[in-house]
């Protein structure tokens, strides 16, 4: 049997993970009773839309960037990708405003807010590179316009929006990878800190962690 | 702990009453709803796919614009030729953010010589009629001042002719070279030559896109689709689609002074947006901004059930 402190680095990482997020905290079947508003749905809707974005993008990747221009099925999959992105961004922005008005960074949750904001910026970059690799008129025009903004601050010298190959790699590999990691980190932080209590809420001392509210 | 800090401490969620909540069920329902919504929107509205402009389609549709642009590429007076970093060294062309010149600091990392890359090399790479060979030889033998005089005079003559045949003048070999380039473009050969650059595999469209962007044809098509910079174009796309609506703030600055009339607009707006983005990131630490939720009281609506129950509880105790 492994000792409490054994297992080397692996054991240390496991013990730390178990301490921070035991299964009941990672996937709880109860939530604070104050979590009762439609605004809470937009976080999970954002995650759901991200999954649809990744799956539809994955199908487009299977067939290559030119497929959807010459195939009816491809066009529909591209439309799924486009509309899931529109929904994803809509849900995320509503989620962001909701969290702002809840001051959801309170109680050591600043990093949760920051990872969420970085997710938002990364999503904008991912969507932007998506527009660049459509291989149509929109891509040409957006690339021609966007280069000026990026060049004006020196970024264009390294991140060339006119280089289709470079943008395709950013869009289908680098940015989705970073966004997925950030999203997982963000969700784990939500689970770690729990749902932020209402502003100025003071718990009744009689309400312990084990007490269930009457339904 | 001070009284003030104590008052503001945020309690542990575990200290509040709980209720059953099925996260997995909620996620599954959300996924199904979003997938169905996406499928419905895609079936109803599809997605835009306007055909790209090629050098061939441009030169066939608007030969005068192609010709005028090609002359400016040869004479070094086009937008790309005078762009500055990262394409070339053009004194004073780089934008600045106050005293900071990030565009210059990044340097010329994607060198583009418009005369050679867009005109002369494609002409040399294609089978040359004798007149073109002689024209290229004459161009190469001429001093730079003479080359500029030819292209400048020919540009002026083209502008005066307004799309018709330019008046006779001393244009050196320029008309022959440009006419051949127009022929190559119309045949579709120029697209391949600019793209391949002697290689087989190629995924970098920098040169053909820069050439296209220097003409006015691409922009005229874009403006017809409300994609111009002063038409909030950054957040639009072809057709009636939502586009990148989330870029509304970024494109907003281009619509107002002092940005819209500034030669440094791109750098200034980038700087401003970087600052605002940093602000969003650091909202939890910015005094005043982080208190907006408390002042606006939208939270009273979000947690109305909790606050109502609290009020009832207080009344009961009183």
Interface residues (C-beta under 8 A of the other chain):
Chain A: X27 X28 X29 X30 X31 X32 X33 X34 X35 X36 X37 X39 X41 X44 X45 X47 X48 X49 X51 X52 X56 X68 X69 X75 X76 X78 X79 X80 X81 X82 X83 X84 X86 X87 X89 X93 X98 X100 X101 X102 X103 X105 X106 X107 X108 X109 X110 X113 X114 X117 X118 X120 X121 X124 X127 X128 X131 X134 X135 X136 X137 X138 X139 X140 X141 X143 X144 X145 X148 X149 X150 X151 X152 X153 X154 X155 X156 X157 X158 X160 X162 X163 X164 X165 X166 X168 X194 X195 X196 X197 X198 X199 X201 X202 X203 X204 X207 X208 X209 X211 X212 X213 X215
Chain B: X9 X10 X11 X12 X13 X14 X15 X16 X17 X18 X19 X20 X21 X22 X23 X24 X26 X27 X30 X31 X33 X34 X35 X37 X38 X39 X41 X42 X43 X45 X46 X47 X48 X49 X50 X51 X52 X53 X83 X85 X86 X94 X95 X97 X102 X103 X105 X106 X107 X108 X109 X110 X203 X204 X205 X206 X209 X210 X212 X213 X218 X221 X222 X227 X229 X233 X234 X237 X238 X241 X242 X244 X245 X246 X247 X264 X266 X267 X269 X270 X271 X277 X280 X281 X282 X283 X284 X285 X290 X292 X293 X294 X296 X298 X299 X302 X303 X304 X305 X306 X307 X310 X313
